[in-house]
């Protein structure tokens, strides 16, 4: 039986960054759905049930940390969340990790696509 | 310094001639007139009801006060002899008050409390030294009057009233008038001064808030600008990587080469942004110095070890000649390390393969001298003065074959200045250059 393509939800407001992630992930055989702000992202996660969420930190409506918190507290508690940001200073992760809810990985932009793929493959073993 | 100005300083009188004291001096002069007039009104009213003894003394005393107070006003206006005239005016106050006390019954006078007006006004307008001097002056004059009367040198003045039963209504009015003067004058001053203090306190608090806000805004600005610069770079680098990996179709070797060059430039730009951020942060922190006892020999050795790692696969010799008699100095270790690392990294960067970089540390007369010598191409003489400025590399272009932002040496200069370390550079074109740090002996610890 052929394995179904893993579904990744990309939440990113920058259209260039979004298109790039989509192209990269699709080329690797992932199915990609995307949202351009935090609130939309949380909504979409409920509908499409992704295998992994790739989310920017600085987003309109809800920021990445809030998205992560809502997903992890809801029915998507076990869905890996990877946060991306161009500024992620030491201590930010602790500062925003509400009630011990943390993302599964943090990527600081600009990160190599290969590093992102490696991290995703680690979080989504077959 | 003359005897009198030394005395003025000792008792705090020198403050009255300062520019900042002018409004207070004026307030003191007004208080002088007001008190004299009020006292005269009270005394004359009391006399009209036969509550106080007669005589010319009230006019003489108020006359003295008006003369000295007017001299003070003139000296205030013309800014001449402010200190001696003020001293005279304060002395006259105490003398006039003692006179009023003497003529209204000496030690049994109901006016003794008027000394309090003088002491309170001095305490509120001037400083501790002048207030204590005034208190002592009041006491000395009162005691002199008491002793002179007691020993018969001064004639005894009969008391206004011998027992409480003899207090008439007019006398009671006089006593109440004096009490009102004694409590009101200092009371008004206290209210005014407390009001002023509150206002300046509020101003200070507002200023502190502004400063905190400015600091926060600055660091937010740095964070924002970094975010704004890194985001598009993420697009350039990521898409370049995808292109190179053939995600958008097969690429020719020439296309791949071009993309690699493009990615290299973008990575260079990223390094530049990060350097700028470091510089902005250093400025924001105002380069706070944390002093400790630092073993210079150990610092040089560890920096040279780090420098050898920077050489990597290049064929470049990094040597250290560290004297065995290097002292412990009182300085900021981290900043000293950063200075040396920047100098060493600079030397390594600009020295071609097969060349050498030597770090020499020795104890000399002026202090510890640390020289970083390289066999690079050197720096032309006309450039030597500029190399410590930010964003300058020797050929003038901001980023050239050697890469880097050209801020390493400006960081060295800034940090060295902060630590009181002297930095100098010598160069012979084509034969390399030598950067020399001198840690002065004064920084040495026991």
Interface residues (C-beta under 8 A of the other chain):
Chain A: X14 X16 X17 X20 X21 X23 X24 X27 X58 X85 X86 X87 X89 X109 X110 X111 X112 X113 X114
Chain B: X223 X226 X227 X230 X231 X232 X233 X234 X235 X236 X237 X238 X239 X241 X242 X245 X247 X248 X266 X270
